[in-house]
């Protein structure tokens, strides 16, 4: 994880994030404008850095806060990036004295593993999403 750099997303990230999330770029662009969105990128190394190549996007997380809960609205990318990025809404929640909630598709083992690795606990079923079952997770950071 030491090679990942986390920063706030900017509009020029929309196309790359849309590819990671399998979403239309305009949907991602709206998220960047409306929510807190962070990205993890791996800086270029060696010859790629010397040739001025851009960093490679490894993942993203978007979240917002309402009703005293930080809601992770979307996240994706490599397992390493997801674990690192989920620390962002947790840090925000700690600072604000809030809990964090996330809903993950029940069939997505890698995302559920990342959520559980950060310390989220299952809190039952979530809403159906595009005809798929989801699992609701919650984390109460130490405040």
N, CA, C and O of each residue as an XYZ file, in Angstrom:
572
protein
N       0.805     -1.189      0.000
C       0.000      0.000      0.000
C       0.852      1.258      0.000
O       0.338      2.346     -0.259
N       2.091      1.139      0.274
C       2.932      2.315      0.376
C       3.097      3.028     -0.947
O       3.424      4.215     -0.956
N       2.884      2.355     -2.068
C       3.051      2.969     -3.373
C       1.815      3.715     -3.843
O       1.865      4.370     -4.884
N       0.707      3.641     -3.116
C      -0.516      4.319     -3.525
C      -0.552      5.727     -2.962
O      -0.217      5.963     -1.801
N      -0.960      6.646     -3.800
C      -1.147      8.034     -3.404
C      -2.647      8.313     -3.442
O      -3.294      8.025     -4.448
N      -3.211      8.865     -2.374
C      -4.634      9.187     -2.315
C      -4.781     10.701     -2.386
O      -4.065     11.449     -1.719
N      -5.732     11.132     -3.215
C      -5.997     12.563     -3.384
C      -7.473     12.758     -3.706
O      -8.186     11.798     -3.999
N      -7.924     14.003     -3.649
C      -9.279     14.330     -4.049
C      -9.404     14.148     -5.559
O      -8.484     14.461     -6.314
N     -10.555     13.641     -5.983
C     -10.812     13.478     -7.408
C     -11.075     14.835     -8.040
O     -11.605     15.741     -7.398
N     -10.700     14.963     -9.294
C     -10.986     16.155    -10.087
C     -11.726     15.719    -11.351
O     -11.728     14.542    -11.711
N     -12.340     16.670    -12.003
C     -13.174     16.346    -13.160
C     -12.427     15.563    -14.234
O     -13.023     14.719    -14.902
N     -11.149     15.823    -14.409
C     -10.390     15.103    -15.434
C     -10.207     13.623    -15.104
O      -9.761     12.855    -15.957
N     -10.543     13.209    -13.878
C     -10.491     11.789    -13.501
C     -11.722     11.015    -13.957
O     -11.724      9.785    -13.907
N     -12.764     11.706    -14.398
C     -14.064     11.077    -14.652
C     -13.981      9.900    -15.627
O     -14.559      8.847    -15.358
N     -13.284     10.052    -16.737
C     -13.234      8.962    -17.717
C     -12.561      7.718    -17.144
O     -13.056      6.605    -17.322
N     -11.436      7.906    -16.460
C     -10.740      6.764    -15.864
C     -11.557      6.097    -14.773
O     -11.573      4.870    -14.671
N     -12.233      6.888    -13.960
C     -13.068      6.333    -12.898
C     -14.286      5.634    -13.477
O     -14.727      4.616    -12.942
N     -14.833      6.163    -14.558
C     -15.980      5.521    -15.208
C     -15.604      4.129    -15.693
O     -16.401      3.196    -15.601
N     -14.400      3.996    -16.204
C     -13.924      2.685    -16.643
C     -13.791      1.746    -15.448
O     -14.216      0.594    -15.526
N     -13.209      2.216    -14.341
C     -13.069      1.394    -13.132
C     -14.422      0.958    -12.585
O     -14.586     -0.184    -12.155
N     -15.397      1.877    -12.602
C     -16.698      1.621    -11.980
C     -17.717      1.034    -12.942
O     -18.815      0.658    -12.531
N     -17.363      0.953    -14.214
C     -18.295      0.485    -15.232
C     -19.571      1.338    -15.223
O     -20.689      0.823    -15.242
N     -19.365      2.647    -15.193
C     -20.456      3.626    -15.181
C     -20.215      4.647    -16.283
O     -19.084      4.821    -16.738
N     -21.281      5.326    -16.714
C     -21.086      6.414    -17.683
C     -20.256      7.546    -17.071
O     -20.392      7.854    -15.887
N     -19.409      8.153    -17.877
C     -18.528      9.220    -17.395
C     -19.320     10.386    -16.819
O     -18.875     11.003    -15.852
N     -20.496     10.708    -17.391
C     -21.268     11.834    -16.871
C     -21.795     11.560    -15.460
O     -21.924     12.488    -14.662
N     -22.099     10.302    -15.145
C     -22.537      9.929    -13.793
C     -21.388     10.134    -12.813
O     -21.582     10.670    -11.722
N     -20.194      9.706    -13.207
C     -19.016      9.875    -12.348
C     -18.692     11.360    -12.188
O     -18.357     11.816    -11.094
N     -18.795     12.094    -13.265
C     -18.521     13.535    -13.204
C     -19.475     14.213    -12.217
O     -19.054     15.069    -11.439
N     -20.764     13.835    -12.245
C     -21.735     14.391    -11.299
C     -21.351     14.048     -9.859
O     -21.467     14.887     -8.966
N     -20.895     12.817     -9.637
C     -20.471     12.416     -8.288
C     -19.304     13.260     -7.808
O     -19.265     13.676     -6.650
N     -18.362     13.513     -8.694
C     -17.197     14.326     -8.328
C     -17.646     15.726     -7.902
O     -17.055     16.322     -7.001
N     -18.683     16.246     -8.544
C     -19.176     17.583     -8.214
C     -20.028     17.597     -6.953
O     -20.017     18.579     -6.210
N     -20.774     16.507     -6.700
C     -21.781     16.502     -5.634
C     -21.335     15.867     -4.323
O     -21.963     16.108     -3.292
N     -20.288     15.076     -4.326
C     -19.889     14.330     -3.134
C     -18.387     14.493     -2.902
O     -17.658     15.054     -3.720
N     -17.961     13.974     -1.749
C     -16.529     13.860     -1.514
C     -16.062     12.613     -2.260
O     -16.565     11.518     -2.009
N     -15.124     12.769     -3.156
C     -14.605     11.649     -3.934
C     -13.084     11.666     -3.831
O     -12.441     12.682     -4.093
N     -12.522     10.522     -3.446
C     -11.073     10.373     -3.386
C     -10.653      9.289     -4.358
O     -11.396      8.338     -4.602
N      -9.467      9.432     -4.906
C      -8.915      8.419     -5.801
C      -7.573      7.954     -5.263
O      -6.861      8.693     -4.582
N      -7.250      6.713     -5.586
C      -5.919      6.177     -5.299
C      -5.238      5.987     -6.642
O      -5.817      5.446     -7.584
N      -4.017      6.435     -6.707
C      -3.257      6.276     -7.940
C      -1.875      5.755     -7.618
O      -1.309      6.019     -6.557
N      -1.358      5.012     -8.563
C      -0.004      4.498     -8.431
C       0.878      5.355     -9.329
O       0.692      5.375    -10.546
N       1.843      6.067     -8.733
C       2.703      6.916     -9.552
C       3.527      6.081    -10.530
O       3.893      4.945    -10.228
N       3.817      6.647    -11.703
C       4.648      5.916    -12.656
C       6.058      5.723    -12.092
O       6.553      6.538    -11.314
N       6.678      4.639    -12.500
C       8.032      4.348    -12.024
C       8.985      4.239    -13.207
O       8.573      3.992    -14.340
N      10.218      4.422    -12.927
C      11.270      4.191    -13.906
C      11.061      4.940    -15.198
O      10.866      6.155    -15.202
N      11.104      4.201    -16.309
C      11.017      4.791    -17.638
C       9.702      5.530    -17.854
O       9.674      6.572    -18.510
N       8.605      4.990    -17.300
C       7.315      5.658    -17.463
C       7.340      7.042    -16.835
O       6.816      7.993    -17.415
N       7.951      7.168    -15.642
C       8.036      8.469    -14.982
C       8.917      9.412    -15.787
O       8.620     10.600    -15.911
N       9.999      8.875    -16.331
C      10.912      9.707    -17.119
C      10.254     10.214    -18.386
O      10.591     11.295    -18.869
N       9.316      9.448    -18.935
C       8.620      9.851    -20.154
C       7.398     10.720    -19.861
O       6.642     11.055    -20.773
N       7.203     11.083    -18.597
C       6.111     11.975    -18.237
C       4.737     11.329    -18.275
O       3.731     12.030    -18.386
N       4.676     10.029    -18.188
C       3.376      9.352    -18.204
C       2.618      9.628    -16.922
O       3.197      9.803    -15.850
N       1.303      9.660    -17.067
C       0.436      9.910    -15.924
C       0.416      8.724    -14.980
O       0.761      7.600    -15.344
N       0.003      9.009    -13.759
C      -0.200      7.959    -12.771
C      -1.363      7.085    -13.213
O      -2.217      7.508    -13.993
N      -1.381      5.867    -12.705
C      -2.450      4.931    -13.025
C      -3.473      4.934    -11.903
O      -3.125      4.701    -10.745
N      -4.747      5.197    -12.239
C      -5.805      5.149    -11.239
C      -6.019      3.713    -10.795
O      -6.171      2.812    -11.619
N      -6.028      3.509     -9.482
C      -6.187      2.167     -8.913
C      -7.536      1.970     -8.238
O      -7.961      0.833     -8.033
N      -8.218      3.062     -7.887
C      -9.502      2.931     -7.224
C     -10.069      4.276     -6.835
O      -9.431      5.315     -7.004
N     -11.299      4.236     -6.301
C     -11.977      5.461     -5.892
C     -12.997      5.148     -4.804
O     -13.420      4.004     -4.642
N     -13.381      6.172     -4.071
C     -14.468      6.087     -3.092
C     -15.203      7.419     -3.116
O     -14.581      8.480     -3.175
N     -16.530      7.360     -3.068
C     -17.319      8.580     -2.914
C     -18.211      8.407     -1.700
O     -18.692      7.311     -1.412
N     -18.424      9.502     -0.996
C     -19.251      9.435      0.206
C     -19.865     10.792      0.487
O     -19.372     11.830      0.045
N     -20.960     10.754      1.239
C     -21.570     11.977      1.722
C     -22.076     11.740      3.133
O     -22.148     10.600      3.592
N     -22.424     12.812      3.816
C     -22.868     12.708      5.202
C     -24.272     13.270      5.312
O     -24.559     14.367      4.834
N     -25.152     12.492      5.957
C     -26.502     12.949      6.245
C     -27.055     12.127      7.401
O     -26.684     10.969      7.593
N     -27.939     12.739      8.157
C     -28.573     12.051      9.287
C     -27.549     11.440     10.241
O     -27.745     10.325     10.723
N     -26.463     12.155     10.518
C     -25.429     11.715     11.455
C     -24.708     10.440     11.046
O     -24.117      9.761     11.886
N     -24.755     10.112      9.749
C     -24.062      8.927      9.228
C     -23.331      9.313      7.951
O     -23.867     10.035      7.110
N     -22.106      8.827      7.815
C     -21.361      8.973      6.567
C     -21.741      7.776      5.699
O     -21.547      6.627      6.096
N     -22.279      8.049      4.523
C     -22.709      7.000      3.608
C     -21.703      6.882      2.469
O     -21.483      7.834      1.720
N     -21.089      5.694      2.345
C     -20.224      5.426      1.200
C     -21.172      5.116      0.053
O     -21.916      4.136      0.104
N     -21.147      5.947     -0.981
C     -22.100      5.802     -2.074
C     -21.559      4.945     -3.214
O     -22.330      4.264     -3.890
N     -20.258      4.971     -3.434
C     -19.630      4.132     -4.454
C     -18.174      3.923     -4.085
O     -17.537      4.794     -3.493
N     -17.655      2.757     -4.441
C     -16.212      2.531     -4.342
C     -15.862      1.377     -5.262
O     -16.703      0.539     -5.589
N     -14.606      1.353     -5.668
C     -14.171      0.279     -6.544
C     -12.702      0.407     -6.848
O     -12.063      1.410     -6.528
N     -12.180     -0.626     -7.472
C     -10.778     -0.654     -7.840
C     -10.114     -1.904     -7.315
O     -10.783     -2.887     -6.996
N      -8.806     -1.867     -7.227
C      -8.058     -3.021     -6.734
C      -8.363     -3.210     -5.246
O      -8.681     -2.241     -4.556
N      -8.271     -4.436     -4.748
C      -8.512     -4.654     -3.313
C      -7.631     -3.777     -2.427
O      -8.106     -3.231     -1.431
N      -6.371     -3.640     -2.774
C      -5.441     -2.798     -2.010
C      -5.926     -1.355     -1.973
O      -5.930     -0.724     -0.916
N      -6.335     -0.832     -3.130
C      -6.812      0.546     -3.199
C      -8.110      0.717     -2.424
O      -8.289      1.717     -1.728
N      -9.015     -0.245     -2.536
C     -10.296     -0.133     -1.824
C     -10.091     -0.067     -0.319
O     -10.703      0.757      0.360
N      -9.234     -0.931      0.200
C      -8.971     -0.895      1.641
C      -8.411      0.461      2.056
O      -8.835      1.032      3.061
N      -7.471      0.965      1.294
C      -6.856      2.255      1.622
C      -7.873      3.387      1.504
O      -7.919      4.275      2.355
N      -8.686      3.357      0.450
C      -9.645      4.430      0.220
C     -10.785      4.449      1.230
O     -11.307      5.518      1.548
N     -11.175      3.294      1.734
C     -12.246      3.262      2.726
C     -11.820      3.950      4.024
O     -12.664      4.302      4.848
N     -10.516      4.140      4.205
C     -10.033      4.887      5.372
C     -10.457      6.356      5.315
O     -10.539      7.013      6.352
N     -10.727      6.879      4.110
C     -11.098      8.288      3.954
C     -12.442      8.600      4.611
O     -12.499      9.513      5.435
N     -13.529      7.887      4.288
C     -14.781      8.194      4.985
C     -14.725      7.851      6.470
O     -15.410      8.483      7.274
N     -13.923      6.864      6.843
C     -13.780      6.525      8.261
C     -13.105      7.677      9.000
O     -13.523      8.037     10.100
N     -12.085      8.245      8.413
C     -11.383      9.385      9.029
C     -12.341     10.578      9.168
O     -12.365     11.246     10.202
N     -13.120     10.833      8.126
C     -14.095     11.922      8.182
C     -15.091     11.667      9.314
O     -15.399     12.576     10.085
N     -15.593     10.442      9.416
C     -16.565     10.083     10.464
C     -15.963     10.254     11.856
O     -16.623     10.754     12.767
N     -14.719      9.839     12.014
C     -14.055     10.006     13.314
C     -14.004     11.466     13.712
O     -14.287     11.814     14.858
N     -13.645     12.322     12.767
C     -13.537     13.757     13.044
C     -14.878     14.393     13.377
O     -14.939     15.362     14.133
N     -15.951     13.852     12.816
C     -17.276     14.436     13.004
C     -18.117     13.702     14.048
O     -19.247     14.107     14.321
N     -17.581     12.626     14.636
C     -18.334     11.868     15.625
C     -19.508     11.119     15.022
O     -20.580     11.047     15.623
N     -19.308     10.560     13.836
C     -20.375      9.886     13.109
C     -20.024      8.417     12.875
O     -18.878      8.008     13.061
N     -21.016      7.630     12.466
C     -20.789      6.260     12.029
C     -20.690      6.248     10.513
O     -21.048      7.222      9.851
N     -20.202      5.135      9.965
C     -20.069      4.985      8.517
C     -20.896      3.780      8.083
O     -20.869      2.732      8.729
N     -21.625      3.936      6.994
C     -22.427      2.838      6.467
C     -22.100      2.625      5.001
O     -21.838      3.570      4.257
N     -22.121      1.363      4.606
C     -21.866      1.005      3.217
C     -22.725     -0.199      2.861
O     -22.959     -1.077      3.692
N     -23.188     -0.228      1.631
C     -23.970     -1.343      1.122
C     -23.179     -1.943     -0.031
O     -22.751     -1.234     -0.942
N     -22.989     -3.267      0.021
C     -22.180     -3.966     -0.976
C     -23.017     -5.084     -1.585
O     -23.776     -5.747     -0.878
N     -22.887     -5.293     -2.868
C     -23.578     -6.383     -3.528
C     -23.139     -7.701     -2.887
O     -21.945     -7.945     -2.716
N     -24.099     -8.538     -2.539
C     -23.812     -9.787     -1.818
C     -22.880    -10.704     -2.598
O     -22.115    -11.457     -1.995
N     -22.929    -10.656     -3.916
C     -22.103    -11.550     -4.728
C     -20.683    -11.035     -4.948
O     -19.864    -11.747     -5.529
N     -20.372     -9.837     -4.510
C     -19.054     -9.241     -4.753
C     -18.115     -9.552     -3.591
O     -17.944     -8.743     -2.680
N     -17.516    -10.730     -3.638
C     -16.645    -11.192     -2.556
C     -15.463    -10.267     -2.310
O     -15.102    -10.039     -1.155
N     -14.850     -9.726     -3.357
C     -13.658     -8.899     -3.154
C     -14.008     -7.588     -2.448
O     -13.238     -7.121     -1.610
N     -15.138     -6.996     -2.767
C     -15.532     -5.750     -2.105
C     -15.956     -6.028     -0.659
O     -15.645     -5.243      0.237
N     -16.654     -7.126     -0.428
C     -17.034     -7.472      0.947
C     -15.788     -7.743      1.782
O     -15.736     -7.365      2.953
N     -14.791     -8.389      1.199
C     -13.533     -8.658      1.902
C     -12.826     -7.352      2.260
O     -12.311     -7.209      3.369
N     -12.801     -6.403      1.329
C     -12.154     -5.107      1.591
C     -12.874     -4.371      2.716
O     -12.228     -3.807      3.598
N     -14.200     -4.371      2.692
C     -14.992     -3.690      3.716
C     -14.730     -4.307      5.090
O     -14.529     -3.593      6.073
N     -14.736     -5.630      5.146
C     -14.512     -6.319      6.420
C     -13.082     -6.121      6.914
O     -12.856     -6.047      8.122
N     -12.105     -6.035      5.993
C     -10.710     -5.836      6.389
C     -10.510     -4.486      7.071
O      -9.628     -4.347      7.918
N     -11.317     -3.492      6.711
C     -11.208     -2.165      7.311
C     -11.884     -2.118      8.680
O     -11.639     -1.203      9.467
N     -12.735     -3.106      8.961
C     -13.374     -3.161     10.278
C     -14.880     -3.006     10.275
O     -15.498     -2.983     11.340
N     -15.484     -2.898      9.100
C     -16.940     -2.816      9.028
C     -17.545     -4.153      9.451
O     -16.966     -5.215      9.223
N     -18.725     -4.076     10.075
C     -19.426     -5.273     10.512
C     -20.759     -5.383      9.787
O     -21.423     -4.377      9.535
N     -21.148     -6.611      9.452
C     -22.430     -6.845      8.790
C     -23.559     -6.400      9.698
O     -23.544     -6.648     10.904
N     -24.534     -5.740      9.103
C     -25.714     -5.299      9.847
C     -26.992     -5.766      9.168
O     -28.050     -5.166      9.355
N     -26.901     -6.826      8.385
C     -28.097     -7.382      7.760
C     -28.163     -7.086      6.278
O     -27.195     -6.651      5.655
N     -29.337     -7.337      5.739
C     -29.565     -7.140      4.306
C     -29.714     -5.665      3.990
O     -30.217     -4.878      4.791
N     -29.266     -5.324      2.811
C     -29.470     -3.981      2.293
C     -30.565     -4.028      1.241
O     -31.186     -5.071      1.040
N     -30.806     -2.922      0.575
C     -31.843     -2.885     -0.461
C     -31.415     -3.672     -1.704
O     -30.225     -3.891     -1.928
N     -32.372     -4.085     -2.488
C     -32.067     -4.701     -3.779
C     -31.482     -3.604     -4.673
O     -31.948     -2.464     -4.654
N     -30.464     -3.956     -5.449
C     -29.843     -2.997     -6.352
C     -29.687     -3.657     -7.711
O     -28.938     -4.624     -7.852
N     -30.384     -3.144     -8.704
C     -30.386     -3.742    -10.041
C     -30.697     -5.225     -9.984
O     -30.082     -6.022    -10.693
N     -31.657     -5.600     -9.137
C     -32.086     -6.989     -9.027
C     -31.164     -7.881     -8.216
O     -31.376     -9.092     -8.163
N     -30.145     -7.312     -7.581
C     -29.205     -8.105     -6.786
C     -29.357     -7.801     -5.304
O     -29.639     -6.671     -4.906
N     -29.164     -8.839     -4.499
C     -29.159     -8.669     -3.042
C     -27.929     -7.883     -2.628
O     -26.879     -7.959     -3.266
N     -28.075     -7.126     -1.548
C     -26.936     -6.400     -0.999
C     -26.827     -6.694      0.490
O     -27.767     -7.179      1.120
N     -25.656     -6.388      1.031
C     -25.383     -6.546      2.454
C     -25.056     -5.160      3.005
O     -24.271     -4.420      2.413
N     -25.659     -4.815      4.135
C     -25.409     -3.526      4.776
C     -24.313     -3.719      5.833
O     -24.367     -4.649      6.639
N     -23.322     -2.825      5.813
C     -22.230     -2.835      6.784
C     -22.211     -1.502      7.517
O     -22.616     -0.472      6.978
N     -21.730     -1.542      8.763
C     -21.647     -0.340      9.572
C     -20.334     -0.356     10.342
O     -19.843     -1.418     10.724
N     -19.774      0.815     10.565
C     -18.561      0.962     11.365
C     -18.759      2.148     12.296
O     -19.138      3.235     11.863
N     -18.499      1.927     13.575
C     -18.547      3.006     14.559
C     -17.110      3.300     14.978
O     -16.586      2.671     15.898
N     -16.468      4.266     14.294
C     -15.067      4.570     14.625
C     -14.939      5.080     16.048
O     -15.882      5.630     16.617
N     -13.758      4.887     16.608
C     -13.477      5.438     17.930
C     -13.465      6.953     17.823
O     -12.735      7.526     17.013
N     -14.268      7.584     18.635
C     -14.331      9.059     18.570
C     -13.806      9.657     19.844
O     -13.776     10.879     19.985
